[in-house]
Amino acid sequence: MARRLRITQVRSAIGRQRIQQRTLDALGIRRHQQSVVHDDSPAIRGMIAKLDHLLEVTEVDGDD
């Protein structure tokens, strides 16, 4: 099974650089405390690395 990541925004994007806000949009996160699930890939890991101070990431089963 493919590894999947649950990505949750835990800090506000208000006052952050526009590129960081657009990266949140690209991940599909629209509001504070929202979670999304993505397949683990280098592109997703790169987005997470740019926003690691705003996000909480956990691995979930491939079924979720």
N, C-alpha and C positions, 0 to 999 in steps of 0.2 A: 504494500500500500504506500501511496505517496504521503510524505509528511505534510502536515498542514499546520498553519500558524494562526492563532487567535490574536488579533491586534486590537488593543483597547487604548483609546486616548484618555490619559489620566490627568493631563495638564492642559490649560487653555491655550489656544493659538492666537488669542487677542494680543496685538502688539508685536507679533513675530514677523519675520521677513516674509514677503509675498511668496517667495519660492518655497518656503516651508508650508505655507497655507495651501499652495497648489499641490504640493506633494501629498498632503493629507487628503485633498480632493481626489487625487489619482488613486489613493488607496481605498477610496470609497467611504471615508470617514467624514461625516457631515456635522456632527455635534459632539460636545464633551460627553465622556463616558460611553460612547458608542463603541461596539465591538464589531469587527468584520473577520471573516476567515478566508485566508488565501493559501494556495499551494506554496510550499517553500521553493523559492527560486532565487538565483543571484540578483535579479532585478528587484524583487520584493525585499530581500535582505539589504540592498543598497538604500532603498527608500527608508527602511527602518533605521539604518545607521545614521541617516541625516536627521532623523527625528527621535533618536533614542531618549532624549530628555523629556519628550512629551508622551511617549508610548509605554505600554506594558505588553510584553509579548510572551505567549505561552504556546507550547506544542499541544496539539489535540490529535485524536485518532482521525484517520482518514474518512471515517463514516460521518463525522459531524459536519 
